[in-house]
C-alpha cells in the first residue's frame, strides 16, 4: 500500500449505529463522508457531501444543499433520502450516539415510541428530503455546532439497497442489519477510499475510490491498516519500515523514546481525559451477587477520589507530560481556537479560572481549594468512616477493570490497588479483559470500577456533559441526578452563550464533586511517523483526514 499504519486497536465495528471507539471512527473517516467533513489543518467543518446550507431566522431550520454528481462506490447517486434513511436508523436501533439526534424536532419522541412499539408518524420528525438534493433539518432549539455534528460519523448517510440482503426482522416488527453489510465485497460507501479487503485480526485494505467527488485531491492510491495487538510488535514493525504510522504509541514505549530524544515521536495535548468510572447503581450487578452497592454512596466515591495520588501516575507511569486532572473537562486552551471557560469553574466559590490558574491549582498541596476533589488522604479516611467503613473495615473487594490492549492502564490499575490499600486499607483486584469483552462489560454496566477515557467529539462543552445525562447510553456509571439533567436540558434551550456556559459549568462541577467518575489525568496524544509522512499530524482531537495522507518514498 502507499500508506500503512497501525490503528489505536483492532476494529470493533464499522456499523455506524454501534460505533463508539476511536479506531472505528478513524477508519470510518477514510471510507465514508457526511454533509460536511473536517479540514486537515484546522479540523473545523468544511463542505463535503453538501455545498452549503440556508439557515432560518430563528436558527432552527437548516436546509442543506447536496453536492450534485456525488456517487456511492457502486456508482449510484447519493440522494438526500440516503441521509434520512441513515438518521432514521439511529433512532430505530439506538446506539451510544443516538442521543445526538435528540436535538432534532420530535426525534426523541419518535425513538421512544418506536421502541415501545407504538411509533408516531416519522413525518413529524424534523428530518426530511424535499427532493434528491435537499435535506431539511428542523431542530428543537438552535444548535450552533450542528456543522461539527454532521461531520461526525453517526450523521453519515448509508446505502439502503446494498444493506437490504442483511436485514433481520424481529418478532416485534423491528429490524436490524447484520454486520456483513459493512464488509467487502458487500459494503457500499461514499468516502475517499473503498474498503476492499478485511482479513480478520490481520489487515484492512482501502483503495482510492474512483467515484468519490473529490478524487483528484486524494493523495494516496491505497491504505493498509495492519492489526497487531502486541505493543512491542507494533514498534518493531515501525522500526523495520513495515508501517509508516503508529496512530497511538503505548505509554511505556513513548516515555522511553521521548527520553532518547526520538524526533519521530510526536505528541500534543489532547481534548480528552483519562478517568475511573464507578457504578453508582443502588444494587450490584448479578455477576457480583447483587445486593447493596457501596459505591452508590457519594461519600465512598469521594473517598476513593481523594485517596489517589495522580501526580505519581503521570510521573511514573504515563510520563508524557500529562496534566493530573481534578476536573473531567480539559482546561482552557487544550483545543486551539476553542475556549472552554466552563471547564475551569468552581461552583463552590462561583469563580472561573484561567488555564494558567487551573494548572497552578492542580499543582497545589493537598487540601487547597479549587475545582474538583483534591488529593487529601485524611479527608478520604474521614469520608469512608462516615460511610460505615472505618479504616476500610467491611468494605467489599471489587475488581478494577481495564482493557489489556493498554499497558499503561494495567500499571495504573496496579497503582490504584496499592494506593487504596495503603491509604484506606481496602482491597481491590486488578482484572484485565480483551477489548471487546471489556467494552461489553462497561456498556452493560456489568462492572463496579473501570479505567476509561473520553475524547471530545466536537468542539463544544456538551460533548462532555451530555454523556452523563440519565438518558444517555454513554452513561456507563448509571449516574442519575435530576439537577444535572435539568442544567443540561436548560443549557440546550438557552440562547445566551454566556448563560449557557455557566449552566454547563455547574453541571461539570457537579460531576467533579459527586464523583461518579474520577478524573486521573488529561490525555496527551502520542503517535510516530517519519519526516516523509504527511497528513497524519498529531492533534488535540486525534482526528485523521485520510484524503490528505501521503508518503514520499
C-alpha positions as CSV (number, residue, x, y, z in Angstrom):
1,X,0.0,0.0,0.0
2,X,1.0,3.6,-0.5
3,X,0.5,4.2,3.2
4,X,0.5,1.6,6.0
5,X,-0.5,2.2,9.6
6,X,-1.4,0.5,12.9
7,X,-4.5,1.8,14.5
8,X,-5.3,2.5,18.2
9,X,-6.5,-1.1,18.3
10,X,-8.4,-3.6,16.2
11,X,-11.7,-2.6,14.7
12,X,-14.7,-3.4,16.9
13,X,-17.4,-2.5,14.3
14,X,-17.9,-0.4,11.2
15,X,-21.7,-0.3,11.8
16,X,-22.4,3.4,12.4
17,X,-25.2,2.5,14.9
18,X,-22.9,0.5,17.1
19,X,-19.7,2.6,16.8
20,X,-18.1,4.3,19.8
21,X,-14.4,3.6,19.8
22,X,-11.6,5.9,18.3
23,X,-10.2,3.2,16.0
24,X,-13.6,2.6,14.4
25,X,-14.2,6.3,13.9
26,X,-10.7,6.8,12.5
27,X,-11.2,4.2,9.7
28,X,-14.7,5.4,9.0
29,X,-13.3,8.9,8.2
30,X,-11.4,7.1,5.4
31,X,-14.3,5.3,3.7
32,X,-17.4,7.4,4.5
33,X,-18.3,11.1,4.4
34,X,-21.1,13.3,5.6
35,X,-22.6,16.6,4.6
36,X,-19.5,18.3,5.9
37,X,-16.0,16.9,6.6
38,X,-13.1,18.2,8.5
39,X,-10.3,20.5,7.3
40,X,-6.9,18.7,7.7
41,X,-5.3,21.8,9.2
42,X,-7.9,23.4,11.4
43,X,-10.2,20.4,12.0
44,X,-13.1,22.7,11.5
45,X,-16.1,21.6,9.3
46,X,-15.9,22.3,5.6
47,X,-18.5,21.4,2.8
48,X,-18.3,17.8,1.6
49,X,-21.5,15.9,0.6
50,X,-23.2,19.3,0.8
51,X,-22.1,22.5,-0.9
52,X,-23.7,24.7,1.8
53,X,-26.9,25.4,3.7
54,X,-29.5,28.0,4.4
55,X,-30.4,28.8,8.0
56,X,-33.8,30.2,9.1
57,X,-34.1,33.4,11.0
58,X,-34.8,31.6,14.3
59,X,-31.8,29.3,13.6
60,X,-33.8,26.2,14.0
61,X,-34.2,25.1,10.3
62,X,-31.1,24.1,8.4
63,X,-31.6,23.4,4.7
64,X,-28.6,21.6,3.3
65,X,-27.9,21.5,-0.5
66,X,-26.3,18.3,-1.6
67,X,-23.4,18.4,-4.0
68,X,-24.6,17.4,-7.5
69,X,-22.9,14.4,-9.0
70,X,-21.8,12.7,-5.8
71,X,-21.9,8.9,-6.1
72,X,-21.7,5.9,-3.9
73,X,-18.8,3.5,-4.6
74,X,-21.1,1.3,-6.7
75,X,-22.0,4.3,-8.9
76,X,-25.4,5.1,-7.6
77,X,-26.2,8.8,-7.0
78,X,-26.2,9.9,-3.4
79,X,-29.6,11.3,-2.5
80,X,-31.0,13.2,0.4
81,X,-33.1,10.1,1.2
82,X,-29.9,8.3,2.0
83,X,-29.3,10.7,4.9
84,X,-32.9,10.3,6.0
85,X,-32.6,6.5,6.0
86,X,-29.4,6.5,8.0
87,X,-30.5,9.0,10.6
88,X,-33.8,7.2,11.0
89,X,-31.8,4.0,11.7
90,X,-30.1,5.8,14.5
91,X,-33.5,6.4,16.1
92,X,-34.9,2.9,15.4
93,X,-31.9,1.0,16.5
94,X,-30.4,3.3,19.2
95,X,-26.7,3.2,19.7
96,X,-24.4,5.1,22.1
97,X,-24.6,8.3,19.9
98,X,-28.3,8.3,19.2
99,X,-28.7,11.0,21.9
100,X,-27.1,13.5,19.5
101,X,-30.1,13.2,17.3
102,X,-32.4,14.4,20.1
103,X,-31.5,18.0,19.1
104,X,-33.8,17.3,16.1
105,X,-37.5,18.1,16.5
106,X,-39.6,15.1,17.6
107,X,-36.6,12.7,17.2
108,X,-36.6,11.7,20.9
109,X,-40.3,11.2,20.8
110,X,-40.1,9.0,17.7
111,X,-37.2,7.0,19.2
112,X,-39.1,6.3,22.5
113,X,-42.4,5.5,20.8
114,X,-40.8,3.3,18.2
115,X,-39.0,1.4,21.0
116,X,-42.4,0.9,22.7
117,X,-43.9,-0.5,19.5
118,X,-46.3,2.5,19.1
119,X,-44.3,4.9,16.9
120,X,-45.5,8.3,16.0
121,X,-45.5,9.2,12.3
122,X,-41.9,9.7,11.2
123,X,-43.1,12.6,9.0
124,X,-43.5,14.6,12.3
125,X,-39.7,14.3,12.9
126,X,-37.5,17.2,11.7
127,X,-35.7,15.1,9.1
128,X,-37.0,15.4,5.5
129,X,-35.9,15.3,1.9
130,X,-38.0,17.7,-0.2
131,X,-36.0,16.5,-3.3
132,X,-32.9,14.4,-4.1
133,X,-30.5,17.3,-3.5
134,X,-32.2,18.9,-0.5
135,X,-32.1,17.8,3.2
136,X,-34.1,19.9,5.6
137,X,-33.3,19.5,9.4
138,X,-35.6,21.1,11.9
139,X,-34.2,21.5,15.5
140,X,-35.9,21.9,18.8
141,X,-33.6,24.8,19.7
142,X,-30.6,26.5,17.9
143,X,-27.5,24.3,17.8
144,X,-24.5,26.4,16.8
145,X,-22.2,23.4,16.4
146,X,-24.5,21.4,14.1
147,X,-21.9,21.5,11.3
148,X,-19.5,19.7,13.6
149,X,-22.2,17.1,14.3
150,X,-22.9,16.4,10.6
151,X,-19.2,16.0,10.1
152,X,-19.2,13.2,12.7
153,X,-19.8,9.5,11.6
154,X,-23.1,8.9,13.3
155,X,-24.6,11.5,10.9
156,X,-23.2,10.0,7.7
157,X,-25.5,8.6,5.0
158,X,-25.9,4.9,4.2
159,X,-26.8,3.0,1.0
160,X,-30.1,1.2,1.9
161,X,-30.3,-1.1,-1.2
162,X,-26.9,-2.7,-0.6
163,X,-27.9,-3.3,3.1
164,X,-31.2,-5.0,2.3
165,X,-29.8,-8.6,1.9
166,X,-28.6,-8.3,5.5
167,X,-31.8,-7.1,7.0
168,X,-33.1,-9.1,10.0
169,X,-36.7,-8.8,11.3
170,X,-37.5,-9.5,14.9
171,X,-40.8,-10.8,16.3
172,X,-42.0,-7.4,17.4
173,X,-41.7,-6.0,13.9
174,X,-38.4,-4.2,14.5
175,X,-35.4,-4.8,12.2
176,X,-31.6,-4.5,12.2
177,X,-28.8,-5.3,9.9
178,X,-26.1,-8.0,10.2
179,X,-22.6,-6.5,10.3
180,X,-21.8,-8.2,7.0
181,X,-23.1,-5.0,5.3
182,X,-20.0,-3.2,6.5
183,X,-17.6,-5.7,5.0
184,X,-16.3,-6.3,1.4
185,X,-17.5,-7.2,-1.1
186,X,-21.0,-6.1,0.1
187,X,-20.1,-2.7,1.6
188,X,-21.0,0.4,-0.4
189,X,-19.5,3.7,0.9
190,X,-19.1,7.3,-0.2
191,X,-15.7,8.4,1.1
192,X,-12.3,8.9,-0.5
193,X,-11.4,5.3,-0.1
194,X,-13.2,2.0,-0.6
195,X,-12.8,-1.0,1.8
196,X,-11.7,-3.8,-0.5
197,X,-10.3,-6.4,1.9
198,X,-10.8,-7.2,5.6
199,X,-8.7,-10.2,6.9
200,X,-9.9,-10.8,10.4
201,X,-7.3,-9.7,13.0
202,X,-4.7,-9.2,10.3
203,X,-5.4,-6.3,8.0
204,X,-7.8,-4.0,6.2
205,X,-7.1,-2.7,2.7
206,X,-8.5,0.6,1.4
207,X,-8.3,1.6,-2.3
208,X,-8.8,5.0,-3.7
209,X,-12.5,5.4,-4.8
210,X,-13.0,6.2,-8.4
211,X,-16.5,7.5,-7.7
212,X,-15.5,10.0,-5.0
213,X,-16.5,13.6,-5.9
214,X,-13.0,15.0,-4.9
215,X,-10.8,12.1,-6.0
216,X,-8.4,14.5,-7.7
217,X,-7.3,15.6,-4.2
218,X,-6.9,12.1,-2.7
219,X,-3.2,11.8,-2.3
220,X,-2.7,8.0,-1.9
221,X,-3.9,5.2,-4.1
222,X,-4.1,2.6,-1.3
223,X,-4.0,2.4,2.5
224,X,-3.4,-0.6,4.7
225,X,-4.4,-0.9,8.3
226,X,-2.3,-3.6,10.0
227,X,-3.6,-5.4,13.1
228,X,-1.0,-6.1,15.8
229,X,-2.1,-6.4,19.4
230,X,1.5,-6.5,20.8
231,X,2.9,-3.1,21.7
232,X,6.4,-4.5,21.1
233,X,5.4,-6.0,17.8
234,X,3.9,-2.7,16.7
235,X,7.1,-0.8,17.5
236,X,9.2,-3.4,15.7
237,X,7.1,-3.2,12.6
238,X,7.5,0.6,12.6
239,X,11.3,0.3,13.2
240,X,11.7,-2.1,10.3
241,X,9.7,0.1,7.9
242,X,6.7,-2.2,7.6
243,X,4.4,0.6,8.7
244,X,4.5,4.3,8.2
245,X,2.5,5.5,11.1
246,X,1.7,4.3,14.7
247,X,-1.5,6.1,15.4
248,X,-1.2,5.5,19.2
249,X,2.1,4.8,20.9
250,X,1.8,2.8,24.2
251,X,2.9,4.8,27.2
252,X,5.9,2.6,28.1
253,X,7.5,2.9,24.7
254,X,6.5,6.6,24.3
255,X,8.2,7.7,27.6
256,X,11.4,5.7,26.8
257,X,11.6,7.1,23.2
258,X,11.0,10.6,24.5
259,X,13.9,10.2,26.9
260,X,16.1,9.1,24.0
261,X,15.2,12.2,22.0
262,X,13.4,10.5,19.2
263,X,12.2,13.2,16.8
264,X,9.7,10.9,15.1
265,X,7.7,10.7,18.3
266,X,5.0,13.3,18.0
267,X,2.7,14.5,20.8
268,X,0.1,17.1,21.5
269,X,-2.2,17.9,24.4
270,X,-5.5,16.0,23.9
271,X,-9.1,17.1,24.0
272,X,-9.8,14.3,26.4
273,X,-9.4,12.9,29.9
274,X,-8.5,9.5,31.4
275,X,-10.6,8.6,34.4
276,X,-12.2,5.9,36.5
277,X,-15.9,5.2,36.0
278,X,-17.7,4.0,39.2
279,X,-21.0,2.2,39.0
280,X,-23.5,4.3,41.0
281,X,-26.5,2.0,40.9
282,X,-28.0,1.1,44.3
283,X,-27.7,-2.6,43.6
284,X,-24.6,-4.5,42.4
285,X,-24.8,-6.4,39.1
286,X,-26.0,-10.0,39.3
287,X,-22.5,-11.2,38.4
288,X,-21.3,-9.6,41.6
289,X,-24.1,-11.3,43.6
290,X,-26.5,-8.4,43.6
291,X,-27.1,-6.7,47.0
292,X,-26.2,-3.2,48.2
293,X,-23.6,-1.3,46.2
294,X,-21.1,0.6,48.4
295,X,-20.3,3.0,45.6
296,X,-23.9,4.3,45.5
297,X,-22.8,6.4,48.5
298,X,-21.3,9.7,47.3
299,X,-19.0,9.7,50.4
300,X,-17.4,6.4,49.3
301,X,-16.8,7.7,45.8
302,X,-15.3,10.9,47.1
303,X,-13.1,9.0,49.5
304,X,-11.8,6.9,46.6
305,X,-11.1,10.0,44.5
306,X,-9.3,11.9,47.3
307,X,-7.0,8.9,48.1
308,X,-5.4,8.8,44.6
309,X,-2.0,10.4,44.1
310,X,-2.5,11.4,40.4
311,X,0.9,13.1,40.3
312,X,2.5,9.7,40.9
313,X,0.6,8.2,37.9
314,X,1.8,10.9,35.4
315,X,5.3,11.0,36.8
316,X,5.9,7.2,37.0
317,X,3.5,5.5,34.5
318,X,2.3,7.7,31.6
319,X,5.4,10.0,31.7
320,X,4.5,12.1,28.6
321,X,3.8,15.4,30.3
322,X,0.1,14.7,31.1
323,X,-1.6,17.1,33.5
324,X,-3.1,15.5,36.6
325,X,-6.8,16.0,36.5
326,X,-9.2,17.3,39.2
327,X,-11.8,18.1,36.5
328,X,-13.5,16.0,33.9
329,X,-13.2,18.6,31.2
330,X,-9.7,19.5,29.9
331,X,-8.5,23.0,30.8
332,X,-8.8,26.1,28.6
333,X,-6.5,26.2,25.6
334,X,-6.4,22.4,25.0
335,X,-8.1,22.8,21.7
336,X,-6.8,25.6,19.5
337,X,-9.4,28.2,18.8
338,X,-11.8,26.9,21.4
339,X,-12.0,28.3,24.9
340,X,-13.9,26.3,27.5
341,X,-14.4,28.7,30.3
342,X,-16.9,26.3,31.9
343,X,-14.2,23.7,32.4
344,X,-12.5,26.0,34.8
345,X,-15.5,26.7,37.0
346,X,-15.7,26.1,40.8
347,X,-19.4,26.2,41.8
348,X,-18.4,26.5,45.5
349,X,-16.8,29.8,45.0
350,X,-18.8,30.7,41.8
351,X,-15.5,31.6,40.2
352,X,-14.0,30.9,36.8
353,X,-10.2,30.1,36.4
354,X,-7.9,30.7,33.5
355,X,-5.9,27.8,32.1
356,X,-2.8,29.1,33.9
357,X,-4.6,29.4,37.2
358,X,-6.0,25.9,36.7
359,X,-2.6,24.4,36.2
360,X,-1.3,26.2,39.3
361,X,-4.3,24.9,41.3
362,X,-3.7,21.4,40.3
363,X,-0.1,21.6,41.5
364,X,-1.0,23.0,44.9
365,X,-0.6,20.9,48.1
366,X,-3.3,18.6,49.4
367,X,-6.4,20.2,50.9
368,X,-6.1,23.5,49.0
369,X,-9.3,25.0,47.5
370,X,-10.1,24.9,43.8
371,X,-12.3,23.0,41.3
372,X,-12.7,19.3,41.7
373,X,-11.7,17.0,44.6
374,X,-8.1,17.4,45.9
375,X,-5.7,14.7,47.0
376,X,-6.4,14.6,50.7
377,X,-5.9,11.3,52.5
378,X,-7.1,12.5,55.9
379,X,-10.4,13.7,54.4
380,X,-10.7,10.5,52.4
381,X,-10.4,8.4,55.6
382,X,-13.0,10.5,57.4
383,X,-15.5,10.2,54.5
384,X,-15.0,6.4,54.3
385,X,-15.6,6.1,58.1
386,X,-18.7,8.3,57.9
387,X,-20.0,5.9,55.2
388,X,-19.7,3.0,57.6
389,X,-16.2,1.6,56.7
390,X,-13.8,2.9,59.4
391,X,-10.2,2.1,58.4
392,X,-11.6,0.2,55.5
393,X,-13.3,-2.5,57.7
394,X,-16.2,-4.3,56.0
395,X,-15.5,-2.7,52.6
396,X,-16.2,-5.2,49.8
397,X,-13.4,-6.3,47.4
398,X,-14.1,-5.0,43.9
399,X,-12.1,-5.6,40.7
400,X,-10.6,-2.7,38.8
401,X,-11.3,-3.4,35.1
402,X,-9.0,-2.4,32.3
403,X,-8.6,-3.4,28.6
404,X,-5.5,-5.4,28.1
405,X,-4.6,-3.5,24.9
406,X,-3.2,-0.7,27.1
407,X,0.0,-1.5,29.1
408,X,-0.4,1.9,30.8
409,X,-3.9,1.0,32.1
410,X,-2.6,-2.2,33.6
411,X,0.0,-0.3,35.6
412,X,-2.4,2.4,36.6
413,X,-4.8,-0.3,37.9
414,X,-2.0,-1.8,40.0
415,X,-1.0,1.7,41.3
416,X,-4.6,2.3,42.3
417,X,-4.8,-1.1,44.0
418,X,-1.7,-0.3,46.0
419,X,-2.7,3.3,46.9
420,X,-6.1,2.4,48.1
421,X,-4.7,-0.4,50.2
422,X,-2.1,1.9,51.8
423,X,-4.3,5.0,52.3
424,X,-7.8,3.5,53.0
425,X,-6.9,-0.1,53.9
426,X,-9.3,-1.5,51.3
427,X,-8.7,-4.4,49.0
428,X,-9.3,-4.4,45.2
429,X,-8.3,-6.7,42.4
430,X,-6.8,-5.9,39.1
431,X,-8.7,-7.5,36.2
432,X,-7.7,-7.1,32.6
433,X,-10.1,-8.0,29.8
434,X,-9.8,-8.2,26.0
435,X,-11.1,-5.1,24.4
436,X,-14.5,-6.3,23.1
437,X,-15.4,-8.1,26.3
438,X,-14.2,-5.0,28.3
439,X,-16.4,-2.8,26.2
440,X,-19.4,-5.1,26.6
441,X,-19.0,-5.2,30.4
442,X,-18.8,-1.5,30.8
443,X,-21.5,-0.8,28.3
444,X,-23.9,-3.2,30.0
445,X,-23.0,-1.8,33.5
446,X,-21.7,-5.3,34.4
447,X,-18.7,-3.9,36.5
448,X,-18.1,-1.8,39.5
449,X,-14.8,0.1,38.8
450,X,-13.2,0.5,35.4
451,X,-10.5,2.6,33.8
452,X,-11.8,4.5,30.8
453,X,-11.2,7.7,28.8
454,X,-13.2,10.2,26.8
455,X,-12.3,12.5,23.9
456,X,-14.5,15.4,22.9
457,X,-16.2,14.5,19.6
458,X,-16.9,18.1,18.6
459,X,-15.7,21.5,20.0
460,X,-18.5,22.3,22.4
461,X,-18.9,21.7,26.1
462,X,-21.9,19.5,25.5
463,X,-19.7,16.8,24.1
464,X,-18.6,16.1,27.7
465,X,-21.8,17.0,29.6
466,X,-24.4,15.1,27.6
467,X,-22.5,11.8,28.2
468,X,-23.8,11.7,31.8
469,X,-27.4,12.7,31.3
470,X,-29.6,9.9,32.8
471,X,-31.0,9.1,29.4
472,X,-27.6,8.7,27.6
473,X,-26.5,5.3,26.6
474,X,-22.9,6.6,27.0
475,X,-23.6,6.9,30.8
476,X,-21.9,3.7,31.8
477,X,-21.8,4.6,35.5
478,X,-25.6,4.9,35.8
479,X,-25.3,8.3,37.4
480,X,-28.7,9.9,37.8
481,X,-29.3,13.4,39.0
482,X,-32.4,15.4,38.3
483,X,-30.4,18.6,38.9
484,X,-27.7,17.6,36.5
485,X,-30.3,16.7,33.8
486,X,-32.1,20.0,34.4
487,X,-28.9,22.0,34.0
488,X,-28.0,20.2,30.7
489,X,-31.6,20.5,29.3
490,X,-31.9,24.2,30.2
491,X,-28.5,24.9,28.6
492,X,-29.7,23.2,25.5
493,X,-32.5,25.8,25.2
494,X,-30.5,28.8,26.4
495,X,-29.9,31.3,23.6
496,X,-27.4,33.4,25.6
497,X,-23.9,31.9,25.1
498,X,-22.6,33.0,28.5
499,X,-25.6,31.8,30.4
500,X,-25.4,28.5,28.6
501,X,-21.8,28.0,29.5
502,X,-22.5,28.9,33.1
503,X,-25.2,26.1,33.3
504,X,-22.8,23.6,31.8
505,X,-20.1,24.8,34.2
506,X,-22.3,24.0,37.1
507,X,-23.1,20.6,35.5
508,X,-19.5,19.6,35.1
509,X,-18.8,20.8,38.6
510,X,-21.5,18.5,39.9
511,X,-19.8,15.6,38.2
512,X,-16.4,16.5,39.7
513,X,-17.9,16.7,43.2
514,X,-20.4,13.8,43.1
515,X,-17.6,11.6,41.7
516,X,-19.5,9.1,39.6
517,X,-16.2,9.4,37.6
518,X,-12.7,10.2,39.0
519,X,-10.6,12.2,36.6
520,X,-7.0,11.0,36.6
521,X,-5.1,13.0,34.0
522,X,-5.8,14.9,30.8
523,X,-4.6,12.9,27.8
524,X,-1.6,13.6,25.6
525,X,-2.0,12.2,22.1
526,X,1.2,10.4,21.0
527,X,2.0,8.9,17.6
528,X,5.1,8.1,15.5
529,X,5.8,8.9,11.9
530,X,8.9,9.9,9.9
531,X,9.5,13.2,8.2
532,X,8.5,11.8,4.8
533,X,4.9,11.1,6.0
534,X,2.4,13.9,5.6
535,X,-1.3,14.3,6.6
536,X,-1.4,12.4,9.9
537,X,-0.1,15.1,12.2
538,X,-0.9,14.6,15.9
539,X,-3.6,16.9,17.1
540,X,-5.8,17.5,20.2
541,X,-8.9,15.8,18.7
542,X,-6.9,12.8,17.5
543,X,-8.5,13.1,14.0
544,X,-7.3,11.8,10.7
545,X,-8.2,13.2,7.3
546,X,-7.2,10.3,5.1
547,X,-7.6,12.0,1.7
548,X,-4.6,14.2,2.6
549,X,-2.2,11.4,3.7
550,X,0.8,10.8,1.6
551,X,4.3,9.3,1.9
552,X,7.3,10.5,-0.1
553,X,9.3,7.3,-0.8
